[in-house]
Amino acid sequence: MSEQPPLLRGILIGSLSETRRLIRTSHARMMVVFFGILYALGSMVLGGMLLLTHVRGGFTTEILWGNALGTGAWNYPGLLVVAPWGVVSLPFLATISMVVVSTGVGIGVSVALLIAAHLVRDRRRSAAGAGSVGSVAGLTPAMVALVTLGACCSTTAAASAGVGIVAQASGTTIDSLLINNWYLDVFQIAVMYVALLAQELVLRAYGGLLGLGADPVRLGTEVPPVRATGPVIGRTALRAVLLLAGVTWSVGMFAEWAGASPSLSSGPLWFQWIFQHQLLADVAIVVALVPAAVGTALLARQRTLAVYALRAALLVAGLSLVAWTPAPVATAGAPGFLNEVFGALGLPATWGAVAPVFSPGLALYARWGFQYLLLGGFGLAIAIRPQRVLRPFLASPTASPSWLGSVPTSREVSTTRSPPAPARASVRDP
């Protein structure tokens, strides 16, 4: 099979082609609808969009076009339904978000059940793979379960108990989220889409081994086992942390738009949004999901002008976030880690000191550690030494692209340790 062009492969991954193919060939569309409706009803009850109670009077509907204060434009036009069994309120953006997230949850749960059913049905055949295929297949339900769990938590985060968590993760305040609750809808959709992307990549990586992929791999084929060793666990944990930090830092830009109009913002604010937020966050997300794509872009084509420009932008963005920016830039909205540390210590503004978003505590330290230092330091490291940074993400027997250098496979290691057994002499019938 010929290798797909990078652009076409990116479009197929972004459109969740393998996930949709699995649902279509398994005739699981009604399963997606069932779990989507079930989740939508639960989220409407928890979020206050559906109130089940006895209401006197008949059945009435009303379209709301706005309020007297002119605020919350994203909620209108809205639909209000009053019935004898309860009240249904459907704000515009929240309703769209609920439909999108519920559809994603239905897809995630359905795919998880399809994979689980396949593993149970073919347990004997999977066990015949001498442990190699079973070790890889065992990762798939766990990954899908984590994806589904993250998706299911995204809508409940819109409830009052989860607003503080979303605010701390994205670097805004609870009051700002309650006033500008459109950001919660954006946050939900972003987390859901990234979760579905992760599920798509899991299916593309391991679906063939389970007979679920577009090009199933025969179980008799030798596949290097994936064991839960220290390096494997460390790489998986680092990729999970990068993904979480990147998503929350990326959508944090939209939270800042609640208090600063993009059309009236200054140059330093745009520098923060484009370079400190989106560039560093997007690189972390892509490395966490598809590290080979980043390696191909930075190393296989390392002598192109676009790669030089990308590494220079990462260098500037990472250094400004992990270190310090001058006082005029910091006070205008683009501070670095040291600027906020200076502000927390009460140093003068002439030193570039900026008051942190949170008071000293767990939320502030998590923001500094997982967003400022982790994302800034990671972008800085990729700009300086991309090959050394990306090597741990791909240092496995199944991934050794040419730009990574020589990574011995398990078969090569075994042949260097012990010579192969001599071939038996063939015996012909007389």
Disulfide bonds with the S-S distance in Angstrom:
none
